[in-house]
């Protein structure tokens, strides 16, 4: 295949990925409201973390970064297999190593200002096969910086909120219900 064809094919695939992501952007006042609610709920939940160090508590609540979000999504069973008999021992043992217990994701937040786009273009597709909602954050000030602020790091391209019973999960439920309407 010639270089020109390869570059045209790559450009087309990037445009397709952008179309998938641009359909459901969260921006403006809605974004400010969402992020402020998330920051407040994280602070409230931290206060009741029960003596756990902050870093461990964050890992129990969130999958932070593209690699971690992808790993958790890949370990989740596909949506069609949720009703079938999925053995937890299958998920824990691969090549003789034990994995951490499976904690499904409640939602995934993806920054739209990722450059190059192919770093995050697989997340919406993978999440849709697992029936996990994806919220794309678009901000002129830098969505990755604002996502990082939620989890107390400099920048984050993707954050997965792990399902549970915390204040953070209730906030995400409220946001998802508002987006459906």
N, CA and C atoms as a LAMMPS dump frame, in Angstrom:
ITEM: TIMESTEP
0
ITEM: NUMBER OF ATOMS
543
ITEM: BOX BOUNDS ff ff ff
-5.0000000000000000e+02 5.0000000000000000e+02
-5.0000000000000000e+02 5.0000000000000000e+02
-5.0000000000000000e+02 5.0000000000000000e+02
ITEM: ATOMS id mol type element x y z
1 1 1 N 0.845 -1.173 0
2 1 2 C 0 0 0
3 1 3 C 0.89 1.235 0
4 2 1 N 0.543 2.208 -0.782
5 2 2 C 1.365 3.414 -0.894
6 2 3 C 1.229 4.281 0.354
7 3 1 N 2.18 5.198 0.525
8 3 2 C 2.158 6.085 1.679
9 3 3 C 0.928 6.979 1.661
10 4 1 N 0.534 7.41 0.465
11 4 2 C -0.615 8.292 0.346
12 4 3 C -1.889 7.574 0.78
13 5 1 N -2.048 6.324 0.364
14 5 2 C -3.23 5.562 0.761
15 5 3 C -3.259 5.333 2.265
16 6 1 N -2.099 5.018 2.836
17 6 2 C -2.042 4.811 4.278
18 6 3 C -2.438 6.071 5.029
19 7 1 N -1.929 7.215 4.587
20 7 2 C -2.245 8.462 5.28
21 7 3 C -3.716 8.824 5.11
22 8 1 N -4.29 8.564 3.932
23 8 2 C -5.713 8.823 3.736
24 8 3 C -6.565 7.905 4.603
25 9 1 N -6.154 6.647 4.705
26 9 2 C -6.893 5.687 5.527
27 9 3 C -6.826 6.086 7.006
28 10 1 N -5.644 6.518 7.462
29 10 2 C -5.47 6.952 8.836
30 10 3 C -6.305 8.199 9.111
31 11 1 N -6.303 9.15 8.189
32 11 2 C -7.083 10.374 8.367
33 11 3 C -8.573 10.062 8.438
34 12 1 N -9.047 9.126 7.601
35 12 2 C -10.46 8.746 7.615
36 12 3 C -10.832 8.081 8.934
37 13 1 N -9.968 7.209 9.448
38 13 2 C -10.276 6.534 10.708
39 13 3 C -10.29 7.528 11.863
40 14 1 N -9.424 8.534 11.829
41 14 2 C -9.432 9.556 12.866
42 14 3 C -10.687 10.413 12.797
43 15 1 N -11.136 10.739 11.576
44 15 2 C -12.388 11.499 11.432
45 15 3 C -13.558 10.691 11.966
46 16 1 N -13.583 9.395 11.679
47 16 2 C -14.658 8.544 12.18
48 16 3 C -14.666 8.512 13.7
49 17 1 N -13.482 8.44 14.293
50 17 2 C -13.388 8.43 15.75
51 17 3 C -13.871 9.75 16.326
52 18 1 N -13.551 10.854 15.665
53 18 2 C -14.01 12.156 16.134
54 18 3 C -15.524 12.256 16.058
55 19 1 N -16.126 11.703 15.003
56 19 2 C -17.576 11.738 14.882
57 19 3 C -18.239 10.979 16.012
58 20 1 N -17.667 9.85 16.407
59 20 2 C -18.216 9.082 17.524
60 20 3 C -18.134 9.896 18.799
61 21 1 N -16.991 10.554 19.02
62 21 2 C -16.807 11.305 20.247
63 21 3 C -17.576 12.62 20.262
64 22 1 N -17.721 13.279 19.142
65 22 2 C -18.352 14.593 19.144
66 22 3 C -19.856 14.53 19.31
67 23 1 N -20.45 13.376 19.207
68 23 2 C -21.898 13.292 19.291
69 23 3 C -22.406 13.601 20.692
70 24 1 N -21.656 13.296 21.722
71 24 2 C -22.14 13.45 23.086
72 24 3 C -21.17 14.231 23.962
73 25 1 N -20.744 15.395 23.507
74 25 2 C -19.848 16.219 24.302
75 25 3 C -20.591 16.869 25.447
76 26 1 N -19.889 17.046 26.548
77 26 2 C -20.395 17.84 27.656
78 26 3 C -19.501 19.061 27.725
79 27 1 N -20.099 20.233 27.627
80 27 2 C -19.313 21.461 27.608
81 27 3 C -20.093 22.578 28.291
82 28 1 N -19.422 23.693 28.498
83 28 2 C -20.067 24.89 29.026
84 28 3 C -20.49 24.771 30.478
85 29 1 N -21.681 25.298 30.763
86 29 2 C -22.197 25.317 32.134
87 29 3 C -22.476 23.913 32.661
88 30 1 N -22.918 23.03 31.779
89 30 2 C -23.176 21.649 32.191
90 30 3 C -21.886 20.991 32.661
91 31 1 N -20.789 21.245 31.936
92 31 2 C -19.488 20.704 32.32
93 31 3 C -19.039 21.272 33.66
94 32 1 N -19.165 22.577 33.839
95 32 2 C -18.771 23.192 35.104
96 32 3 C -19.559 22.6 36.263
97 33 1 N -20.859 22.413 36.057
98 33 2 C -21.714 21.847 37.093
99 33 3 C -21.305 20.405 37.406
100 34 1 N -21.073 19.611 36.364
101 34 2 C -20.683 18.216 36.543
102 34 3 C -19.376 18.105 37.318
103 35 1 N -18.362 18.847 36.889
104 35 2 C -17.055 18.742 37.533
105 35 3 C -17.077 19.272 38.967
106 36 1 N -17.841 20.326 39.223
107 36 2 C -17.916 20.831 40.595
108 36 3 C -18.635 19.833 41.498
109 37 1 N -19.683 19.18 40.986
110 37 2 C -20.36 18.144 41.761
111 37 3 C -19.422 16.979 42.059
112 38 1 N -18.652 16.569 41.047
113 38 2 C -17.722 15.462 41.237
114 38 3 C -16.64 15.799 42.257
115 39 1 N -16.081 17.003 42.174
116 39 2 C -15.036 17.405 43.118
117 39 3 C -15.597 17.432 44.534
118 40 1 N -16.802 17.988 44.701
119 40 2 C -17.421 18.025 46.032
120 40 3 C -17.685 16.621 46.569
121 41 1 N -18.207 15.741 45.708
122 41 2 C -18.522 14.39 46.175
123 41 3 C -17.249 13.602 46.493
124 42 1 N -16.172 13.837 45.754
125 42 2 C -14.897 13.174 46.068
126 42 3 C -14.38 13.656 47.412
127 43 1 N -14.486 14.957 47.691
128 43 2 C -14.032 15.485 48.974
129 43 3 C -14.854 14.928 50.13
130 44 1 N -16.17 14.827 49.942
131 44 2 C -17.03 14.263 50.988
132 44 3 C -16.696 12.794 51.208
133 45 1 N -16.512 12.056 50.131
134 45 2 C -16.204 10.631 50.244
135 45 3 C -14.828 10.403 50.875
136 46 1 N -13.87 11.29 50.593
137 46 2 C -12.543 11.161 51.2
138 46 3 C -12.616 11.289 52.713
139 47 1 N -13.498 12.153 53.176
140 47 2 C -13.634 12.361 54.614
141 47 3 C -14.08 11.089 55.322
142 48 1 N -14.807 10.241 54.615
143 48 2 C -15.306 9.001 55.223
144 48 3 C -14.62 7.77 54.647
145 49 1 N -13.345 7.867 54.337
146 49 2 C -12.656 6.743 53.696
147 49 3 C -12.2 5.672 54.676
148 50 1 N -12.358 5.892 55.95
149 50 2 C -12.108 4.855 56.932
150 50 3 C -10.642 4.519 57.16
151 51 1 N -9.763 5.489 57.167
152 51 2 C -8.373 5.259 57.489
153 51 3 C -7.506 4.756 56.349
154 52 1 N -8.071 4.556 55.179
155 52 2 C -7.267 4.133 54.029
156 52 3 C -6.418 5.292 53.531
157 53 1 N -5.195 5.023 53.097
158 53 2 C -4.413 6.087 52.456
159 53 3 C -5.125 6.583 51.196
160 54 1 N -4.909 7.85 50.866
161 54 2 C -5.634 8.47 49.759
162 54 3 C -5.394 7.758 48.431
163 55 1 N -4.17 7.327 48.183
164 55 2 C -3.843 6.686 46.914
165 55 3 C -4.601 5.368 46.753
166 56 1 N -4.673 4.569 47.803
167 56 2 C -5.393 3.295 47.755
168 56 3 C -6.891 3.545 47.618
169 57 1 N -7.397 4.536 48.342
170 57 2 C -8.816 4.857 48.26
171 57 3 C -9.196 5.28 46.842
172 58 1 N -8.336 6.086 46.196
173 58 2 C -8.597 6.53 44.82
174 58 3 C -8.64 5.349 43.863
175 59 1 N -7.739 4.381 44.025
176 59 2 C -7.711 3.21 43.144
177 59 3 C -8.953 2.342 43.335
178 60 1 N -9.559 2.37 44.531
179 60 2 C -10.791 1.61 44.756
180 60 3 C -12 2.309 44.138
181 61 1 N -11.938 3.626 44.006
182 61 2 C -13.057 4.401 43.481
183 61 3 C -12.98 4.638 41.978
184 62 1 N -11.755 4.793 41.443
185 62 2 C -11.576 5.208 40.058
186 62 3 C -10.557 4.339 39.336
187 63 1 N -10.748 4.201 38.033
188 63 2 C -9.711 3.7 37.136
189 63 3 C -9.171 4.944 36.446
190 64 1 N -7.907 5.279 36.696
191 64 2 C -7.358 6.548 36.24
192 64 3 C -6.38 6.298 35.104
193 65 1 N -6.63 6.95 33.975
194 65 2 C -5.75 6.831 32.826
195 65 3 C -6.325 5.906 31.765
196 66 1 N -5.854 6.095 30.55
197 66 2 C -6.364 5.324 29.409
198 66 3 C -6.071 3.836 29.591
199 67 1 N -4.855 3.507 30.019
200 67 2 C -4.501 2.097 30.168
201 67 3 C -5.337 1.406 31.243
202 68 1 N -5.515 2.057 32.374
203 68 2 C -6.279 1.46 33.464
204 68 3 C -7.75 1.31 33.09
205 69 1 N -8.333 2.314 32.458
206 69 2 C -9.731 2.234 32.031
207 69 3 C -9.91 1.112 31.018
208 70 1 N -8.991 1.02 30.063
209 70 2 C -9.065 -0.035 29.053
210 70 3 C -8.953 -1.408 29.702
211 71 1 N -8.039 -1.561 30.632
212 71 2 C -7.839 -2.841 31.31
213 71 3 C -9.107 -3.268 32.054
214 72 1 N -9.722 -2.345 32.784
215 72 2 C -10.931 -2.683 33.537
216 72 3 C -12.081 -3.02 32.588
217 73 1 N -12.221 -2.252 31.503
218 73 2 C -13.278 -2.544 30.534
219 73 3 C -13.08 -3.899 29.871
220 74 1 N -11.836 -4.243 29.552
221 74 2 C -11.579 -5.531 28.914
222 74 3 C -11.841 -6.701 29.846
223 75 1 N -11.671 -6.505 31.138
224 75 2 C -11.93 -7.574 32.101
225 75 3 C -13.418 -7.762 32.371
226 76 1 N -14.216 -6.743 32.079
227 76 2 C -15.658 -6.87 32.263
228 76 3 C -16.22 -7.785 31.18
229 77 1 N -17.216 -8.598 31.521
230 77 2 C -17.819 -9.442 30.484
231 77 3 C -18.633 -8.585 29.521
232 78 1 N -18.685 -8.975 28.237
233 78 2 C -19.521 -8.231 27.284
234 78 3 C -20.977 -8.23 27.72
235 79 1 N -21.734 -7.264 27.248
236 79 2 C -23.126 -7.096 27.674
237 79 3 C -23.967 -8.319 27.357
238 80 1 N -23.676 -9.024 26.269
239 80 2 C -24.467 -10.203 25.921
240 80 3 C -24.165 -11.368 26.849
241 81 1 N -22.993 -11.357 27.48
242 81 2 C -22.614 -12.46 28.352
243 81 3 C -22.964 -12.216 29.811
244 82 1 N -23.6 -11.091 30.138
245 82 2 C -23.9 -10.808 31.532
246 82 3 C -24.936 -11.773 32.086
247 83 1 N -25.835 -12.279 31.257
248 83 2 C -26.841 -13.206 31.739
249 83 3 C -26.356 -14.645 31.733
250 84 1 N -25.291 -14.935 31.012
251 84 2 C -24.794 -16.295 30.949
252 84 3 C -23.977 -16.608 32.196
253 85 1 N -23.531 -17.826 32.307
254 85 2 C -22.761 -18.234 33.476
255 85 3 C -21.316 -17.802 33.279
256 86 1 N -20.941 -16.74 33.911
257 86 2 C -19.591 -16.205 33.833
258 86 3 C -18.916 -16.508 35.153
259 87 1 N -17.939 -17.339 35.13
260 87 2 C -17.277 -17.796 36.34
261 87 3 C -16.274 -16.759 36.825
262 88 1 N -16.327 -16.474 38.114
263 88 2 C -15.38 -15.505 38.663
264 88 3 C -13.978 -16.084 38.728
265 89 1 N -13.852 -17.421 38.756
266 89 2 C -12.523 -17.999 38.768
267 89 3 C -11.84 -17.851 37.419
268 90 1 N -12.638 -17.803 36.335
269 90 2 C -12.063 -17.561 35.016
270 90 3 C -11.447 -16.177 34.952
271 91 1 N -12.093 -15.213 35.582
272 91 2 C -11.594 -13.844 35.544
273 91 3 C -10.358 -13.67 36.422
274 92 1 N -10.219 -14.537 37.426
275 92 2 C -9.12 -14.346 38.356
276 92 3 C -7.854 -15.084 37.965
277 93 1 N -7.949 -16.154 37.196
278 93 2 C -6.746 -16.902 36.879
279 93 3 C -6.489 -16.906 35.386
280 94 1 N -5.393 -16.326 35.021
281 94 2 C -4.911 -16.369 33.648
282 94 3 C -3.433 -16.674 33.741
283 95 1 N -3.033 -17.724 33.137
284 95 2 C -1.647 -18.208 33.156
285 95 3 C -1.114 -18.347 34.583
286 96 1 N -1.966 -18.811 35.493
287 96 2 C -1.524 -19.1 36.848
288 96 3 C -1.441 -17.904 37.774
289 97 1 N -1.707 -16.688 37.285
290 97 2 C -1.644 -15.501 38.139
291 97 3 C -3.042 -15.113 38.587
292 98 1 N -3.138 -14.614 39.789
293 98 2 C -4.426 -14.15 40.3
294 98 3 C -4.578 -12.672 39.993
295 99 1 N -5.754 -12.311 39.571
296 99 2 C -6.056 -10.901 39.292
297 99 3 C -6.867 -10.331 40.439
298 100 1 N -6.96 -9.026 40.439
299 100 2 C -7.81 -8.354 41.409
300 100 3 C -9.263 -8.696 41.092
301 101 1 N -10.116 -8.695 42.102
302 101 2 C -11.521 -9 41.835
303 101 3 C -12.127 -7.999 40.859
304 102 1 N -13.055 -8.481 40.051
305 102 2 C -13.673 -7.662 39.025
306 102 3 C -14.604 -6.627 39.64
307 103 1 N -14.329 -5.373 39.379
308 103 2 C -15.198 -4.282 39.808
309 103 3 C -15.638 -3.574 38.541
310 104 1 N -16.919 -3.679 38.178
311 104 2 C -17.365 -3.054 36.929
312 104 3 C -17.353 -1.53 37.02
313 105 1 N -17.288 -0.907 35.862
314 105 2 C -17.315 0.549 35.803
315 105 3 C -18.749 1.042 35.695
316 106 1 N -19.034 2.107 36.382
317 106 2 C -20.349 2.727 36.323
318 106 3 C -20.424 3.691 35.143
319 107 1 N -19.345 4.423 34.9
320 107 2 C -19.28 5.384 33.794
321 107 3 C -17.821 5.685 33.494
322 108 1 N -17.587 6.181 32.288
323 108 2 C -16.239 6.57 31.869
324 108 3 C -16.283 8.026 31.422
325 109 1 N -15.341 8.823 31.931
326 109 2 C -15.191 10.213 31.518
327 109 3 C -13.949 10.299 30.649
328 110 1 N -14.096 10.838 29.432
329 110 2 C -12.992 10.926 28.478
330 110 3 C -12.793 12.383 28.09
331 111 1 N -11.548 12.835 28.118
332 111 2 C -11.227 14.196 27.698
333 111 3 C -11.151 14.246 26.175
334 112 1 N -11.814 15.232 25.577
335 112 2 C -11.853 15.34 24.122
336 112 3 C -10.618 16.032 23.554
337 113 1 N -9.801 16.638 24.413
338 113 2 C -8.645 17.368 23.91
339 113 3 C -7.402 16.494 23.778
340 114 1 N -7.597 15.211 23.681
341 114 2 C -6.494 14.271 23.546
342 114 3 C -5.831 14.437 22.182
343 115 1 N -4.509 14.479 22.175
344 115 2 C -3.788 14.594 20.921
345 115 3 C -2.601 13.654 20.963
346 116 1 N -2.506 12.656 20.177
347 116 2 C -3.335 12.258 19.042
348 116 3 C -4.614 11.558 19.488
349 117 1 N -5.629 11.679 18.653
350 117 2 C -6.963 11.171 18.967
351 117 3 C -7.005 9.661 19.144
352 118 1 N -6.095 8.932 18.485
353 118 2 C -6.164 7.473 18.536
354 118 3 C -5.856 6.915 19.915
355 119 1 N -5.358 7.744 20.834
356 119 2 C -5.11 7.27 22.193
357 119 3 C -6.402 6.87 22.909
358 120 1 N -7.488 7.584 22.607
359 120 2 C -8.741 7.32 23.317
360 120 3 C -9.879 6.869 22.411
361 121 1 N -9.635 6.702 21.122
362 121 2 C -10.755 6.412 20.225
363 121 3 C -11.367 5.03 20.445
364 122 1 N -10.655 4.108 21.085
365 122 2 C -11.187 2.77 21.319
366 122 3 C -12.114 2.71 22.535
367 123 1 N -12.046 3.679 23.415
368 123 2 C -12.798 3.614 24.672
369 123 3 C -14.311 3.643 24.459
370 124 1 N -14.878 4.547 23.632
371 124 2 C -16.333 4.517 23.451
372 124 3 C -16.853 3.19 22.883
373 125 1 N -16.124 2.61 21.957
374 125 2 C -16.549 1.342 21.369
375 125 3 C -16.491 0.228 22.4
376 126 1 N -15.404 0.161 23.13
377 126 2 C -15.24 -0.871 24.141
378 126 3 C -16.278 -0.716 25.252
379 127 1 N -16.531 0.514 25.653
380 127 2 C -17.514 0.761 26.706
381 127 3 C -18.932 0.417 26.246
382 128 1 N -19.231 0.668 24.979
383 128 2 C -20.576 0.354 24.489
384 128 3 C -20.823 -1.149 24.456
385 129 1 N -19.786 -1.945 24.218
386 129 2 C -19.969 -3.396 24.249
387 129 3 C -20.194 -3.897 25.668
388 130 1 N -19.788 -3.12 26.645
389 130 2 C -19.988 -3.482 28.057
390 130 3 C -21.174 -2.737 28.669
391 131 1 N -21.86 -1.946 27.883
392 131 2 C -22.988 -1.102 28.302
393 131 3 C -22.594 -0.163 29.442
394 132 1 N -21.456 0.484 29.279
395 132 2 C -20.986 1.486 30.22
396 132 3 C -21.112 2.842 29.536
397 133 1 N -21.82 3.803 30.144
398 133 2 C -21.955 5.118 29.505
399 133 3 C -20.633 5.881 29.484
400 134 1 N -20.428 6.63 28.396
401 134 2 C -19.217 7.434 28.221
402 134 3 C -19.616 8.898 28.168
403 135 1 N -18.964 9.714 28.981
404 135 2 C -19.181 11.156 28.97
405 135 3 C -17.917 11.806 28.437
406 136 1 N -18.026 12.483 27.293
407 136 2 C -16.879 13.148 26.667
408 136 3 C -16.822 14.589 27.138
409 137 1 N -15.698 14.963 27.697
410 137 2 C -15.501 16.291 28.268
411 137 3 C -14.782 17.166 27.257
412 138 1 N -15.43 18.254 26.837
413 138 2 C -14.815 19.186 25.891
414 138 3 C -14.769 20.562 26.553
415 139 1 N -13.566 21.103 26.646
416 139 2 C -13.389 22.386 27.309
417 139 3 C -12.248 23.128 26.641
418 140 1 N -12.431 24.411 26.414
419 140 2 C -11.37 25.22 25.809
420 140 3 C -10.183 25.372 26.749
421 141 1 N -10.407 25.253 28.037
422 141 2 C -9.335 25.393 29.015
423 141 3 C -8.526 24.112 29.155
424 142 1 N -8.984 23.029 28.564
425 142 2 C -8.287 21.749 28.663
426 142 3 C -9.073 20.763 29.496
427 143 1 N -9.797 19.895 28.838
428 143 2 C -10.607 18.9 29.539
429 143 3 C -9.76 17.938 30.343
430 144 1 N -8.56 17.613 29.848
431 144 2 C -7.703 16.673 30.565
432 144 3 C -7.207 17.274 31.88
433 145 1 N -6.976 18.568 31.896
434 145 2 C -6.545 19.236 33.125
435 145 3 C -7.681 19.236 34.135
436 146 1 N -8.878 19.509 33.661
437 146 2 C -10.026 19.556 34.566
438 146 3 C -10.388 18.165 35.079
439 147 1 N -10.243 17.129 34.234
440 147 2 C -10.472 15.759 34.705
441 147 3 C -9.428 15.369 35.745
442 148 1 N -8.192 15.773 35.535
443 148 2 C -7.145 15.485 36.493
444 148 3 C -7.4 16.13 37.844
445 149 1 N -7.999 17.304 37.832
446 149 2 C -8.32 18.008 39.069
447 149 3 C -9.301 17.204 39.925
448 150 1 N -10.183 16.46 39.292
449 150 2 C -11.174 15.661 40.025
450 150 3 C -10.479 14.599 40.879
451 151 1 N -9.418 13.994 40.337
452 151 2 C -8.737 12.907 41.047
453 151 3 C -7.364 13.314 41.592
454 152 1 N -7.13 14.597 41.707
455 152 2 C -5.913 15.162 42.308
456 152 3 C -4.623 14.756 41.602
457 153 1 N -4.652 14.775 40.273
458 153 2 C -3.427 14.616 39.501
459 153 3 C -3.387 15.741 38.473
460 154 1 N -2.262 15.887 37.785
461 154 2 C -2.11 17.024 36.873
462 154 3 C -3.066 16.93 35.687
463 155 1 N -3.023 15.825 34.945
464 155 2 C -3.915 15.64 33.803
465 155 3 C -4.381 14.189 33.76
466 156 1 N -5.558 13.989 33.172
467 156 2 C -6.086 12.636 32.983
468 156 3 C -6.9 12.631 31.696
469 157 1 N -6.568 11.731 30.781
470 157 2 C -7.324 11.619 29.531
471 157 3 C -8.589 10.809 29.706
472 158 1 N -8.589 9.867 30.636
473 158 2 C -9.765 9.035 30.866
474 158 3 C -9.836 8.665 32.346
475 159 1 N -11.056 8.682 32.867
476 159 2 C -11.313 8.263 34.243
477 159 3 C -12.53 7.355 34.221
478 160 1 N -12.393 6.197 34.806
479 160 2 C -13.515 5.283 34.949
480 160 3 C -13.975 5.301 36.393
481 161 1 N -15.261 5.486 36.617
482 161 2 C -15.813 5.477 37.965
483 161 3 C -16.274 4.055 38.249
484 162 1 N -15.668 3.424 39.243
485 162 2 C -16.01 2.043 39.577
486 162 3 C -17.33 2.007 40.33
487 163 1 N -18.133 1.004 40.023
488 163 2 C -19.448 0.863 40.651
489 163 3 C -19.275 0.583 42.137
490 164 1 N -20.132 1.155 42.914
491 164 2 C -20.064 0.976 44.359
492 164 3 C -21.225 1.686 45.028
493 165 1 N -21.038 1.988 46.298
494 165 2 C -22.105 2.599 47.078
495 165 3 C -21.65 3.895 47.73
496 166 1 N -20.856 4.687 47.034
497 166 2 C -20.323 5.9 47.636
498 166 3 C -21.071 7.136 47.122
499 167 1 N -20.691 8.277 47.67
500 167 2 C -21.275 9.555 47.27
501 167 3 C -20.944 9.845 45.804
502 168 1 N -19.767 9.437 45.373
503 168 2 C -19.339 9.659 43.991
504 168 3 C -20.271 8.927 43.027
505 169 1 N -20.631 7.685 43.358
506 169 2 C -21.526 6.912 42.503
507 169 3 C -22.922 7.527 42.432
508 170 1 N -23.392 8.069 43.536
509 170 2 C -24.706 8.718 43.527
510 170 3 C -24.684 9.975 42.664
511 171 1 N -23.574 10.711 42.693
512 171 2 C -23.425 11.9 41.862
513 171 3 C -23.415 11.524 40.382
514 172 1 N -22.694 10.463 40.034
515 172 2 C -22.66 10.004 38.639
516 172 3 C -24.046 9.556 38.198
517 173 1 N -24.793 8.875 39.073
518 173 2 C -26.168 8.475 38.735
519 173 3 C -27.033 9.689 38.419
520 174 1 N -26.91 10.748 39.234
521 174 2 C -27.679 11.974 38.992
522 174 3 C -27.322 12.583 37.638
523 175 1 N -26.038 12.625 37.339
524 175 2 C -25.579 13.213 36.071
525 175 3 C -26.103 12.393 34.894
526 176 1 N -26.026 11.08 34.999
527 176 2 C -26.498 10.212 33.899
528 176 3 C -28.002 10.344 33.714
529 177 1 N -28.75 10.493 34.81
530 177 2 C -30.197 10.675 34.682
531 177 3 C -30.518 12.004 34.021
532 178 1 N -29.766 13.057 34.336
533 178 2 C -29.988 14.369 33.712
534 178 3 C -29.659 14.325 32.232
535 179 1 N -28.618 13.571 31.828
536 179 2 C -28.234 13.489 30.411
537 179 3 C -29.24 12.692 29.603
538 180 1 N -29.939 11.745 30.211
539 180 2 C -30.923 10.942 29.491
540 180 3 C -32.15 11.769 29.136
541 181 1 N -32.458 12.745 29.972
542 181 2 C -33.684 13.539 29.765
543 181 3 C -33.484 14.647 28.794
